[in-house]
Each structure stands twice: as structure tokens, then as C-alpha cells.
Amino acid sequence: MRVLLTGAAGFVGRIALDLLNERHDVTAFDIQTVEGCLDAIEGDVLDYATVEAIMEGHDAVVNTIMAPNPTYGGSGLGFTTNVTGAYNLLEAARVHDIQRFVHTSSGAVHEGYPRPPETFLTHDLYPLKASGPYALSKIVQEELARNFHQQHGISIAVIRPWGIIDSERMVTTDGQPVTGFHWGAIDRRDVASALVCALEADSIGYECFYVMATPGGYKATDVARTEERLGWKPTITFDEDL
Ligand SMILES: NC(=O)c1ccc[n+]([C@@H]2O[C@H](COP(=O)([O-])OP(=O)(O)OC[C@H]3O[C@@H](n4cnc5c(N)ncnc54)[C@H](O)[C@@H]3O)[C@@H](O)[C@H]2O)c1
């Protein structure tokens, strides 16, 4: 497939680029330079004309763009980047008749529930509840995606990780040291492989998939269903319970 990977310079995106390159014809897009990818396109997802231009000629989109953590709330651009950025990508995908869209959301769509979150499964995972601007932006992104599926028939798979880490270097996406495992822990390699599995999966209308790699993550959410539906499994697991 000809795949547009957005956020390709990121913590997850850079790994996804390597995995996708093994099996697909990939265009990397990011506002920053993508290390080791000379033909990556640099641009801002908030610039709709750019987004529509780069979308041409692709069969699928894999979106991993996220605004940096300090930019949420107040006058920061974080919420706008996530929400308007996702809208721009979905709208340009519609214009170019792209049939498969894979979006990276977050377990934070449940952040408004009490912790520990055994409640997620007893609430049957819905309704979603945010507790801040980042989580709210992820819920709005999901709502946009669901609507584009309903209105325009685009097949959309949404991946929901929670605490993504690099377990080799023991750092988070912000480069902070990991001092203990969260029950929602997952290695960035396994998030990237879930994106590839979602891209290649059959019969997806609009579907959300939790990806976590701890016993607690399996208790709180339906990761087991993700394994069954996507033929995906985390290769690195952690012991943390709820
Ligand atoms: N990191 C976590 O712990 C975590 C947890 C759950 C979900 N997620 C989700 O996973 C996805 C990937 O997260 P990550 O940790 O790789 O983030 P990241 O910040 O490492 O990567 C995001 C990329 O988006 C790019 N970007 C930001 N603004 C842009 C813009 N205006 N135009 C174009 N590109 C832009 C950045 O340059 C960066 O390379 C995001 O959707 C995030 O919400 C992350």
C-alpha cells in the first residue's frame, strides 16, 4: 500500500516508519526533520493546503501526530493541533478517496474515571470521560474519526495505548526516565506494530483497539480483543497489576 505516515519523527512514528517501510511504500510527514529519512516531507498539519497536497496518491494514512505536552490548556496550541490536525487529515483523506485510516488515540479517553480503573470494563468502556485538555482532544479526535466513517465510509482503526515507554532506554516520550511501570505500560515498538496490524487488518468499519502490556492493562480494558481482531501481541510485557 502507499501509506502516508504523519508524525514520522516522533517516539512512536519513527519506529512505525521502519516497520511500515518493510512492507509498504511510505511517505513520512512531520513538522520536524525525520532522522534517517531524506525524502520525508516537512510541514504543519494545521496547514490544510499542504495536507491536501501530500495526501494525493496514497491508499492509506497512519496518524501519530501529537502536540508537545507543555502546549495543552490556556493559550497553547496543543488542543488545536490535535483536533484541527486530525480534521485536516480526515478531510483530505475524504477528498482523495482514501479508504483506510489508522489513528493513534489514547487510553486517556477514560482518564475522567476514578483510579484504579477496574471500572473501565464494568462500564463496558463507555461513555468516554476526559479530565483535561489533552484527553479531551483525544476524545474529539475519535469523534471526528467516527463521524468520517459514518458519513463517508472511510475504514478507520483507532489504537488506544496508555503509558508508552522505550523499555530499552527506560524513557518516556518526553525523554523522562521511567522509574516504575504504570499498569497501562507498553513499549513504543509494540504500539508501532499495532498500527501496522491495524493498517493491514480486514473488515474494519470504525473500531477502537486497546494496546497495553501488563496484567493490569488486560484487566482494565479489552486488550485480548485487540489480539484476536488484529493478530497482534505485545512482544515486551511488564508485570504491573492494577
Ligand atoms: N507517549 C505516550 O505516552 C502516549 C500515550 C498514549 C497515546 N499516545 C498517542 O500516541 C501518538 C504518538 O505519540 P508520541 O509519543 O510518538 O508523540 P511524539 O511527540 O513523540 O510524536 C508526535 C510527532 O508529531 C509531530 N507534530 C507535532 N505537531 C505537528 C504539526 N503541527 N504538524 C506536523 N507534525 C507535528 C511532532 O513533531 C512529533 O514528531 C499520539 O497520538 C499520542 O497522543 C501517546
PDBQT file of the ligand as one rigid body, heavy atoms in Angstrom, charges set to zero:
ROOT
HETATM    1  N1  LIG A 301       3.554   8.989  24.552  1.00  0.00    +0.000 N 
HETATM    2  C1  LIG A 301       2.591   8.432  25.282  1.00  0.00    +0.000 C 
HETATM    3  O1  LIG A 301       2.791   8.014  26.429  1.00  0.00    +0.000 OA
HETATM    4  C2  LIG A 301       1.236   8.257  24.625  1.00  0.00    +0.000 A 
HETATM    5  C3  LIG A 301       0.255   7.554  25.337  1.00  0.00    +0.000 A 
HETATM    6  C4  LIG A 301      -0.975   7.319  24.721  1.00  0.00    +0.000 A 
HETATM    7  C5  LIG A 301      -1.209   7.789  23.440  1.00  0.00    +0.000 A 
HETATM    8  N2  LIG A 301      -0.237   8.492  22.791  1.00  0.00    +0.000 N 
HETATM    9  C6  LIG A 301      -0.506   8.926  21.423  1.00  0.00    +0.000 C 
HETATM   10  O2  LIG A 301       0.434   8.290  20.572  1.00  0.00    +0.000 OA
HETATM   11  C7  LIG A 301       0.688   9.135  19.444  1.00  0.00    +0.000 C 
HETATM   12  C8  LIG A 301       2.177   9.277  19.260  1.00  0.00    +0.000 C 
HETATM   13  O3  LIG A 301       2.742   9.814  20.440  1.00  0.00    +0.000 OA
HETATM   14  P1  LIG A 301       4.313  10.028  20.573  1.00  0.00    +0.000 P 
HETATM   15  O4  LIG A 301       4.655   9.709  21.985  1.00  0.00    +0.000 OA
HETATM   16  O5  LIG A 301       5.004   9.335  19.454  1.00  0.00    +0.000 OA
HETATM   17  O6  LIG A 301       4.415  11.607  20.389  1.00  0.00    +0.000 OA
HETATM   18  P2  LIG A 301       5.668  12.448  19.864  1.00  0.00    +0.000 P 
HETATM   19  O7  LIG A 301       5.504  13.821  20.433  1.00  0.00    +0.000 OA
HETATM   20  O8  LIG A 301       6.949  11.752  20.107  1.00  0.00    +0.000 OA
HETATM   21  O9  LIG A 301       5.438  12.477  18.292  1.00  0.00    +0.000 OA
HETATM   22  C9  LIG A 301       4.461  13.277  17.699  1.00  0.00    +0.000 C 
HETATM   23  C10 LIG A 301       5.006  13.836  16.411  1.00  0.00    +0.000 C 
HETATM   24  O10 LIG A 301       4.037  14.758  15.897  1.00  0.00    +0.000 OA
HETATM   25  C11 LIG A 301       4.761  15.832  15.289  1.00  0.00    +0.000 C 
HETATM   26  N3  LIG A 301       3.944  17.027  15.233  1.00  0.00    +0.000 N 
HETATM   27  C12 LIG A 301       3.535  17.800  16.277  1.00  0.00    +0.000 A 
HETATM   28  N4  LIG A 301       2.855  18.863  15.833  1.00  0.00    +0.000 NA
HETATM   29  C13 LIG A 301       2.831  18.767  14.471  1.00  0.00    +0.000 A 
HETATM   30  C14 LIG A 301       2.280  19.580  13.450  1.00  0.00    +0.000 A 
HETATM   31  N5  LIG A 301       1.640  20.718  13.738  1.00  0.00    +0.000 N 
HETATM   32  N6  LIG A 301       2.420  19.175  12.162  1.00  0.00    +0.000 NA
HETATM   33  C15 LIG A 301       3.093  18.033  11.853  1.00  0.00    +0.000 A 
HETATM   34  N7  LIG A 301       3.649  17.217  12.791  1.00  0.00    +0.000 NA
HETATM   35  C16 LIG A 301       3.519  17.593  14.081  1.00  0.00    +0.000 A 
HETATM   36  C17 LIG A 301       5.957  16.037  16.215  1.00  0.00    +0.000 C 
HETATM   37  O11 LIG A 301       6.994  16.746  15.566  1.00  0.00    +0.000 OA
HETATM   38  C18 LIG A 301       6.328  14.625  16.595  1.00  0.00    +0.000 C 
HETATM   39  O12 LIG A 301       7.333  14.090  15.767  1.00  0.00    +0.000 OA
HETATM   40  C19 LIG A 301      -0.070  10.430  19.718  1.00  0.00    +0.000 C 
HETATM   41  O13 LIG A 301      -1.307  10.390  19.051  1.00  0.00    +0.000 OA
HETATM   42  C20 LIG A 301      -0.315  10.404  21.210  1.00  0.00    +0.000 C 
HETATM   43  O14 LIG A 301      -1.467  11.166  21.562  1.00  0.00    +0.000 OA
HETATM   44  C21 LIG A 301       0.982   8.731  23.346  1.00  0.00    +0.000 A 
ENDROOT
TORSDOF 0
